[in-house]
């Protein structure tokens, strides 16, 4: 019988050690991944991983846009304004929306989510579309 192991997290690609049961970056349960790979078909397992990747990526992006956010897997200290490159927008209120939108607000309010999406520049939009593996404008459900 084949034994499945991971050298890096299948969700966020963080390097793992033999002692890693949970990814320190995204919180993914590695033992659960190994168990599901053993029990499920490879296609179902890959689909579940892709869903977790999209969820983690959107959560990370939203958290990164929150002022004072600290990503323990990447940064050693608090994120400063110089660390975050926000999109250049013509309207100052768009930049303010990107700075002030919290994950909770974006998850609860459809209108805020749409404004948040439209406030991003094309580079950020392409990054999100790439993470979601879509080529069209994302639906509201895609952004969740």
Secondary structure, DSSP 8 states (H G I E B T S, - for coil): ------SB-TTT--B--TT-SB-TTT--BHHHHHHHHHHS-HHHHHHHHHHHHHHHHHHHHHHHHSTT---TTT-SS---TTT------SSHHHHHHHHH--HHHHHH-HHHHHHHHHHS-HHHHHHHHHHHT-SS---HHHH-
